[in-house]
Amino acid sequence: MLTQLKALHAELRKAIAELAAETAKAEPDEVTLPAARLKLTRASSRRKSFIECSISPLLHDLPPDDARRVADLRRVAADMAVESSTHIGRWTMRAIIADWEGYRASSAAMRSQMQRRISEEAAILYPLLEAKATPQAA
């Protein structure tokens, strides 16, 4: 589980970097920008699904402090999903072309939020998954 989550985090970081490279361009590229956005959306969805469907069920018997941290992580994930959907809906290619600087700023904020999210997930979930993978002494 831990190896898979780390791989998904790496895939997501790569997709974030690719979108950052796209937004560093002087003008939006109508071919490569949508592809980078789609790649990031799909990587994020795979990570979210993996956490919800594979990791969360494993973490049902946590001590109260850890359970609260995981619950907070899940609650924030739901909030971020709404923000992400709003961002994607707002920034169609037509809107991006009309306001490239506005999109670049909005995209930078979303990418920064995603990077923080990966760090938070790693800080909370990696140690818990490591503990689950380590056989406990009887």
C-alpha positions in Angstrom: 0.0 0.0 0.0 2.7 2.5 1.0 4.7 1.8 -2.2 1.5 2.4 -4.3 0.7 5.6 -2.5 4.2 6.9 -2.9 4.0 6.1 -6.7 0.7 7.9 -7.0 2.2 10.9 -5.2 5.1 10.9 -7.5 2.8 10.7 -10.5 0.8 13.6 -9.2 3.9 15.7 -8.5 5.0 15.1 -12.1 1.7 16.1 -13.5 1.7 19.2 -11.4 5.2 20.1 -12.7 4.0 19.5 -16.3 1.0 21.9 -15.8 3.4 24.4 -14.2 5.5 24.3 -17.3 2.5 24.9 -19.5 1.4 27.9 -17.5 4.9 29.3 -17.7 4.4 29.8 -21.4 3.7 33.3 -22.7 0.4 32.1 -24.2 -1.8 29.0 -23.7 -1.1 26.1 -26.0 -4.5 24.8 -27.0 -3.2 21.3 -27.6 -0.7 20.7 -24.7 -2.5 22.6 -22.0 -5.7 20.6 -22.0 -3.7 17.4 -22.1 -1.7 18.5 -19.1 -4.9 19.5 -17.2 -6.5 16.1 -18.0 -3.4 14.2 -16.9 -3.3 16.1 -13.6 -7.1 15.5 -13.0 -6.7 11.8 -13.7 -3.7 11.4 -11.5 -5.5 13.2 -8.7 -8.6 11.0 -9.1 -6.5 7.8 -9.0 -4.8 9.0 -5.8 -8.1 10.0 -4.2 -9.8 6.7 -5.2 -6.8 4.7 -3.9 -6.9 6.4 -0.5 -10.7 6.1 -0.2 -11.1 2.5 -1.5 -7.8 0.8 -0.4 -6.2 2.7 2.4 -9.1 4.1 4.4 -10.6 0.6 5.0 -7.3 -0.5 6.4 -7.2 2.3 9.0 -10.4 1.4 10.8 -8.8 0.5 14.2 -6.6 3.5 14.8 -6.0 5.2 18.2 -8.2 8.3 18.7 -5.6 10.9 17.7 -4.7 9.1 14.5 -8.3 8.4 13.7 -9.0 12.2 14.1 -6.1 13.1 11.8 -7.3 10.7 9.1 -10.9 11.9 9.4 -9.6 15.5 9.1 -7.7 14.5 6.0 -10.8 12.9 4.5 -12.9 16.0 5.3 -10.4 18.3 3.7 -10.2 16.0 0.6 -13.9 16.5 0.1 -13.6 20.2 0.4 -10.7 20.3 -2.1 -12.7 18.1 -4.5 -15.4 20.8 -4.6 -12.8 23.6 -5.1 -11.1 21.6 -7.9 -14.4 21.0 -9.7 -15.2 24.7 -9.4 -11.8 25.6 -10.8 -12.1 23.2 -13.7 -15.6 24.4 -14.5 -14.6 28.0 -14.3 -11.5 27.7 -16.4 -12.7 26.3 -19.8 -10.3 26.8 -22.7 -12.3 29.8 -23.8 -12.0 31.4 -20.4 -8.3 30.6 -20.2 -7.6 32.2 -23.6 -9.7 35.2 -22.6 -7.8 35.6 -19.3 -4.5 33.8 -19.4 -3.0 35.8 -16.5 -6.0 35.1 -14.3 -5.8 31.4 -15.2 -2.1 31.3 -14.5 -2.7 32.8 -11.0 -5.6 30.5 -10.2 -3.7 27.4 -11.5 -0.7 28.3 -9.4 -2.8 28.5 -6.3 -4.5 25.2 -7.0 -1.1 23.5 -7.7 0.3 24.9 -4.5 -2.7 23.6 -2.6 -2.2 20.2 -4.2 1.5 20.1 -3.2 0.5 20.9 0.4 -2.1 18.2 0.2 0.5 15.6 -0.9 2.8 16.6 1.9 -0.1 16.3 4.5 -1.1 12.9 3.2 2.5 11.7 3.3 3.0 13.0 6.9 -0.2 11.3 8.1 -0.6 8.2 6.0 3.0 7.0 5.4 3.8 6.3 9.1 0.4 4.7 9.5 0.9 2.4 6.5 4.4 1.6 7.7 3.1 0.6 11.1 0.4 -1.6 9.4 3.1 -3.3 7.3 5.4 -4.0 10.2 4.5 -7.2 12.0 3.8 -6.5 15.7 5.6 -8.4 18.4 3.3 -10.6 20.4 
